[in-house]
Amino acid sequence: MKKLEKRLDSMEKPSASVIVGRFLLACLEPADGVETSAVDIFHRYERWCREHHPLVGPVDMQAFAEHFAHRCRNTSIETRRIETLYYVGVAISA
């Protein structure tokens, strides 16, 4: 058991940016005319992260927003604000 624990501790954990990118690919899809709130996306990210990266866990909302915004700029996902932040043309798929 000690060997396994030591091996798990020595394994490189993916960065938050990489995990957010994996989440985007796994759980979001293009959807014309759809606007999805940042809060809804973050809550889905938290659940997905706990399921797929339990050793790392989710980052807080501010850190997620920064990583996600960077990914959105690189993929041309637009945002819109009406009291809350919405991502335009993207839907939660899984």
N, C-alpha and C positions, 0 to 999 in steps of 0.2 A: 504494500500500500504506500509506503514511503517513497518508493521509486516512482510510482504513478504521480503522486503529489508533486514531487520534485520536477518531473517531466512537464506536468501541466503548468507549473510556475515558470518554467524556462521558455515555454512557447510564447512566441510574439503575438500580442493581441493587436487586432486591427485598430487603426485610428478611428476617431469619431467621424471624421470626414469620409473615410472608406465605408463605414457602417451606414451613414446617411445615404451615400450613393447606392449601396446595396438595397436599402429600404426603398429608395425611389424606383429602382428597377423592378423590385419584387411586388410592390404594393400600389403603385400609381400607374395610370394609363392616360393617354391623350383622350380628350372628350370634348368635341366641339360644343360650344354654348354652355358649358358647365363651369361653375365657379365653386371651389371647395375652400372652406375656411382654414386658415393656418392652424387654428385650435383643433379642428377635426383631424387634420393631417398629423399634428403632433401627438394626439392621443392614440392614433393608429400606430405611429412610430414607436411609442412607449410599449404598447402591447407586442408589436412585432419584435422589438429589440429584446424584450424579456424572454420571448419564445426562441429566438434564433441566436442570441448572444448573451446568455445568462451570466457568463463570467465577467462580461464588460458592463452590461446594463446600459440603460439609456442616459444620454446627457440631459442637462436641464433645458428648459424651453429656450432660453436666450442662446445657449450654445448651438442647439438644434437650428434655431432660426438663422444664425450666421452661416452654418454649414449648408443648410438647405437653400438659402438665398444665393450663395455662391454657385451651387449646382444649377439653380434655376436660370441664373444669368448665362451660364455656359450652354444651356439647352433651350434658351429663348422662351421659357415659361414666364408669362407676364403676371403682374400682381395688380390688385385693385383694392382700394380701401374705402369701405362704407362702415364706419364705426369700428370695424375689425378688418383684418387683412385677409384677402382672398387670393387664391391662385387661379388664374383664368385658363380654361382649356385642359384641366387636369382633374381626374376623378380617382377616388380610392377604389382599387380593383380587388384587393384581397384582404 
